[in-house]
Amino acid sequence: MEANELIKKHGSPLYVYDEQVLESRITNMINFAEKLKSELNVSKIKMHYSTKANNNLHILKKIKQMGLSIDSMSPVELRLAELAGFDKDDILYVCNNVSLQEMLAVIDKDITICLDSISQVELLGQAKQNISIMVRINPEGVGIGHSDKVDTSGKKTKFGISEENLPELFKVCEKYNIKVIGIHQHLGSLFLDSDIDQFVTGVESLLRIAKTHFKDLEIIDLGGGFGTPYKEDEKELNLDALIDKLKPVLSNFLNEYHMVEFKFEPGRYIPCESGYILGTVNSVKNENNRIWVGTDIRNEFTS
Ligand SMILES: Cc1ncc(COP(=O)(O)O)c(C=O)c1O
């Protein structure tokens, strides 16, 4: 259907998604996990779609229906995940700086929670003991992505717990009998082929921290960041090349450690290239040798 017809039928402005593109992106992520599983000869690798990339309920339902898991980071995202039909075992709650009530609500639903600081573990521990959690680690100095602004690891960022602070984390965990069953990292967003080595360096760093400090992990979450081309000279991320580089690193780790479930959290990669926003041009003017086009595209959706 033409853009004009869509607007006539549904009104303006309008978000439109190309279902085939969306499905192909989800399929790429499923195939990535399946191929990595068979290369590593493991049964558990889970892809958790990161809802913050796009929380449209129809998109979430499609993701659920095709078999991915989900990552939520707020009560609204959690509610949407439930409405889309995700089971508690397929939801991971990866949050920062949240209230005790929010943490307890997640734990009461028996959903795995990943905490970002020792003070959050302390806050939770005062209210709830004998529980299992995941924690976000900051693998120092390793960040990826298309700009410093989306680099979410290393010395300049607020995310995660650094290696030097782990002894303090373990003290708090011991005080409240809290078990760390998983560790997580998210290095940044939109990495493409030229950043694969840097991504793998971040993975190596997290795995070294796992071996050195954590003896009983069940889950290692390597985060998201899977890029998609934005500029004309950029190419699609080569997922096979990423697997080739990850395979030796993950398989050496499994040989020296014990079986864990690897997780990834792809966000933007999944919906990004399927979405369009259509709007109506309300004015055009030529001022100071520039053409200005005024549209109705603004955030005033009511339903
Ligand atoms: C913790 C976490 N996981 C996953 C993602 C998804 O990242 P991306 O959309 O780059 O894949 C983000 C994005 O900020 C994030 O903060």
The ligand as a MOL file (V3000), in Angstrom:
LIG
                    3D

  0  0  0     0  0            999 V3000
M  V30 BEGIN CTAB
M  V30 COUNTS 16 16 0 0 0
M  V30 BEGIN ATOM
M  V30 1 C 21.7090 -3.3250 29.2570 0
M  V30 2 C 21.4300 -3.1830 27.8030 0
M  V30 3 N 21.2210 -4.3050 27.0780 0
M  V30 4 C 20.9460 -4.2350 25.7680 0
M  V30 5 C 20.8610 -3.0100 25.1170 0
M  V30 6 C 20.5430 -3.0050 23.6550 0
M  V30 7 O 21.5350 -2.3860 22.9310 0
M  V30 8 P 21.4680 -2.3610 21.3500 0
M  V30 9 O 20.1840 -1.7090 20.9720 0
M  V30 10 O 22.6520 -1.5430 20.9550 0
M  V30 11 O 21.5700 -3.7710 20.8840 0
M  V30 12 C 21.0890 -1.8190 25.8260 0
M  V30 13 C 21.0220 -0.5150 25.1700 0
M  V30 14 O 21.2720 0.5320 25.7090 0
M  V30 15 C 21.3820 -1.9120 27.2240 0
M  V30 16 O 21.6040 -0.8250 27.9530 0
M  V30 END ATOM
M  V30 BEGIN BOND
M  V30 1 1 1 2
M  V30 2 1 2 3
M  V30 3 2 2 15
M  V30 4 2 3 4
M  V30 5 1 4 5
M  V30 6 1 5 6
M  V30 7 2 5 12
M  V30 8 1 6 7
M  V30 9 1 7 8
M  V30 10 2 8 9
M  V30 11 1 8 10
M  V30 12 1 8 11
M  V30 13 1 12 13
M  V30 14 1 12 15
M  V30 15 2 13 14
M  V30 16 1 15 16
M  V30 END BOND
M  V30 END CTAB
M  END
